[in-house]
């Protein structure tokens, strides 16, 4: 995530506040693929100047949550194999490298376990759960795995992809719920605690055969639906 987009919509500059509000909506799946963000309508909605909206949209583009297309403006980009592979290859290199460092140092995984327990608490809640709250809890688990390496540069690098990963996860919303995610990550934690190649293989499997595979399935589903509709 760009350091300029603050998660607290009450903090920061006007542009940061607008960006934070739109970011939350994007991470909740409120803006479908193809949605165009028009400066005039956003300026009216947030009661700010158009240059403020323009600056907010630049922050979202920098965070790879939206794209800027020449002559078309800023819009929500469709899912693609290239984008999935870019994000998952990036996080795979960082997470597996961080895990190997953590294991070599005998790092404490208690913060990873605490993050899993938080996800399990959300899964047990009876009231409706915002999708971005679920993906935030999921992201915290992987964030703590990278943090266990004790390397701040790895953490800084990893956080650059966190929001885009959460945005991609909106595409798998029909296939996952809190209970499923909690069970998957409890199983992952058990393997991480075993250490060695068992831990590395389990994290590799989670990244490739759970996350990446689910997104590729969603991409195939979307492409099939588009063909049936003649698009």
Rosetta blueprint (number, residue, H / E / L):
1 X L
2 X L
3 X L
4 X L
5 X L
6 X L
7 X L
8 X L
9 X L
10 X L
11 X L
12 X L
13 X L
14 X H
15 X H
16 X H
17 X H
18 X H
19 X H
20 X H
21 X H
22 X H
23 X H
24 X H
25 X H
26 X H
27 X H
28 X L
29 X L
30 X L
31 X L
32 X L
33 X L
34 X L
35 X L
36 X E
37 X E
38 X L
39 X H
40 X H
41 X H
42 X H
43 X H
44 X H
45 X H
46 X H
47 X L
48 X L
49 X L
50 X H
51 X H
52 X H
53 X H
54 X H
55 X H
56 X H
57 X H
58 X H
59 X H
60 X H
61 X H
62 X H
63 X L
64 X L
65 X L
66 X L
67 X E
68 X E
69 X E
70 X L
71 X L
72 X L
73 X E
74 X E
75 X E
76 X L
77 X L
78 X L
79 X L
80 X L
81 X H
82 X H
83 X H
84 X H
85 X H
86 X H
87 X H
88 X H
89 X H
90 X H
91 X H
92 X H
93 X H
94 X H
95 X H
96 X H
97 X H
98 X H
99 X H
100 X H
101 X H
102 X H
103 X H
104 X H
105 X L
106 X L
107 X L
108 X L
109 X L
110 X H
111 X H
112 X H
113 X H
114 X H
115 X H
116 X H
117 X H
118 X H
119 X H
120 X H
121 X H
122 X H
123 X H
124 X H
125 X L
126 X L
127 X L
128 X L
129 X L
130 X L
131 X H
132 X H
133 X H
134 X H
135 X H
136 X H
137 X H
138 X H
139 X H
140 X H
141 X H
142 X H
143 X H
144 X H
145 X H
146 X H
147 X H
148 X L
149 X L
150 X L
151 X L
152 X H
153 X H
154 X H
155 X H
156 X H
157 X H
158 X H
159 X H
160 X H
161 X H
162 X H
163 X H
164 X H
165 X H
166 X H
167 X H
168 X H
169 X H
170 X H
171 X H
172 X H
173 X H
174 X H
175 X H
176 X L
177 X L
178 X H
179 X H
180 X H
181 X H
182 X H
183 X H
184 X H
185 X H
186 X H
187 X H
188 X H
189 X H
190 X H
191 X H
192 X H
193 X H
194 X H
195 X L
196 X H
197 X H
198 X H
199 X H
200 X H
201 X H
202 X H
203 X H
204 X H
205 X H
206 X H
207 X H
208 X H
209 X H
210 X H
211 X H
212 X H
213 X H
214 X H
215 X H
216 X H
217 X H
218 X H
219 X H
220 X H
221 X H
222 X H
223 X H
224 X H
225 X H
226 X H
227 X H
228 X H
229 X L
230 X L
231 X L
